[in-house]
Amino acid sequence: MVRAFLHVFKAMSHPDLAWSDAGTPISLLFDDPYFTGGIDETRHVFLAGNDLPARLHPHFQVAELGFGTGLNLLALAQIAEVPVRYTSFEAFPMAADDMARALRPFGLPQAEELVERWREGTGFRLGQVEVQVILGDARETLAQWQGRADAWFLDGFAPARNPELWEPDLLTEVARHTAPGGTVATYTAAGHVRRGLESAGFTVERTPGFGRKKHMTKGRMPG
């Protein structure tokens, strides 16, 4: 299984990166940093935005578009006190050494463990979190996923730079793979993203963003 992963992993395109003075990785393909507010923004947008940890229960399913550095996973692992599942869709898997460099400034528990697990494969356990990272273009891989999420982290690069992860058809697939009463959260408040989520069936609201970002977006699937 490890050999199969390494074969696929090496065949995938690792992202070409630049690094800011603060140690933040910047995608050269999308000309966008992987994060701006770090772990605090992750907690504000993706955890609080999905009303976590209050909603967590055994086998709660979190899904994500854009695994990136694994920072969102680390934030989830820190608050999960019951077994939960986490499935992320990633087209450009980061090399383990780059992940370690990106996470080092935060000094987070389990960061080193995450990097070592990532070296071994895309399916592993981190604390109470059962992890599956599905490699490939989410516009193709999400449609084949058999799961339904109780909470979504929409964390692609900015819609203006990475429009493929914010297309209406993909947001419709997100909705199709959301359990009744499931939620979605993202740092962006772009109008076309909100309209896409609404058209897909979510009840959407614009709420205060993190730091200098005035707004973010949350949504809930009726049920």
Salt bridges, closest charged atoms under 4 A:
ASP31 OD2 - ARG161 NH1 3.26
ASP32 OD1 - ARG161 NE 4.00
ASP40 OD1 - ARG43 NH1 3.71
GLU41 OE2 - LYS213 NZ 3.09
ASP97 OD1 - ARG119 NH2 2.73
GLU113 OE2 - ARG117 NH2 3.59
GLU116 OE2 - ARG119 NE 3.22
GLU130 OE1 - ARG125 NH2 2.70
ASP137 OD2 - ARG139 NH2 2.75
GLU167 OE2 - ARG139 NH1 3.48
GLU173 OE1 - ARG176 NH2 2.95
GLU173 OE1 - HIS177 ND1 3.53
